[in-house]
Amino acid sequence: MMKYGNGPVTLVENKVILGIDNHNLTAEHWKKIPLWLDSPAMVFDWDTVPGRLVFLAPKQLKGMPKEMIVEPEKKEMSALRDAVSSANTLPLAK
């Protein structure tokens, strides 16, 4: 993952539960996230929380981007903080 190497990325699991009704991602989408993190369409700094990165999946979902928020760590495992596909998600809706 970029300059952070091939270390593990852990999922902050409560995001799956909290976003079940408003993130538009199915279980199949969540299973593809490792592939999307390996070959994103775009990556940029998240302006809301310094140090976190926004990864965009290569393909959209119903015309909306699939965004993954990652908190990278060089020495330990990185954390996947959130994944969404919604017209009003941050940071693209700003």
C-alpha positions in Angstrom: 0.0 0.0 0.0 1.9 3.0 -1.4 5.0 3.8 0.7 3.7 1.8 3.6 4.6 -1.6 2.1 2.6 -4.8 2.1 1.7 -4.9 5.8 -1.7 -6.0 7.0 -4.7 -3.7 6.9 -7.4 -4.4 9.6 -11.0 -3.5 9.3 -12.6 -1.3 12.0 -15.5 -3.7 12.2 -18.1 -1.5 13.7 -18.1 0.5 10.5 -19.7 -2.4 8.6 -22.5 -2.6 11.2 -23.0 1.2 11.5 -23.0 1.7 7.7 -25.2 -1.2 6.8 -28.2 1.0 6.0 -26.4 4.0 4.4 -23.1 3.0 2.8 -24.6 1.0 -0.1 -21.9 -1.7 0.1 -22.8 -5.4 0.1 -20.8 -8.2 1.6 -19.5 -8.9 -1.9 -18.2 -5.3 -2.1 -16.5 -5.6 1.3 -14.7 -8.8 0.2 -13.3 -6.8 -2.8 -11.7 -4.1 -0.7 -8.3 -5.7 -0.5 -8.2 -5.8 -4.3 -9.3 -2.1 -4.5 -6.6 -1.1 -2.0 -4.0 -2.9 -4.1 -5.0 -1.1 -7.3 -7.0 2.0 -6.6 -8.2 4.5 -9.2 -6.9 7.3 -7.1 -5.5 8.0 -3.6 -5.4 11.4 -1.8 -5.0 12.8 1.6 -8.2 13.1 3.6 -8.7 16.7 4.7 -10.9 15.9 7.7 -8.5 13.8 9.6 -4.8 14.4 9.0 -2.7 11.3 8.2 -5.6 9.3 6.7 -5.9 8.5 3.1 -8.9 8.2 0.8 -8.7 5.3 -1.8 -11.1 5.3 -4.7 -12.1 1.9 -6.1 -11.4 1.4 -9.9 -15.2 1.2 -10.7 -18.2 3.1 -9.4 -21.3 1.7 -7.9 -24.5 3.0 -9.5 -22.6 6.1 -10.7 -21.1 6.8 -7.3 -17.5 6.3 -6.2 -16.5 3.7 -3.7 -14.4 5.4 -1.1 -12.2 3.7 1.5 -10.7 5.7 4.3 -7.4 4.2 5.6 -5.2 5.2 8.5 -1.8 4.0 7.4 0.9 2.8 9.8 4.5 2.1 8.8 5.4 -0.1 11.8 2.2 -1.9 12.6 -1.0 -2.8 10.7 -2.9 -0.1 9.0 -6.6 0.4 9.7 -9.4 0.5 7.2 -11.6 3.1 9.0 -14.5 3.2 6.6 -15.8 2.3 3.2 -18.8 4.0 1.5 -20.5 4.5 -1.8 -23.0 7.3 -1.5 -23.8 10.6 -3.2 -23.3 12.6 0.0 -20.2 10.9 1.4 -17.1 12.8 2.5 -14.7 13.9 1.2 -15.9 13.9 -2.4 -19.2 15.7 -1.5 -17.4 18.7 -0.1 
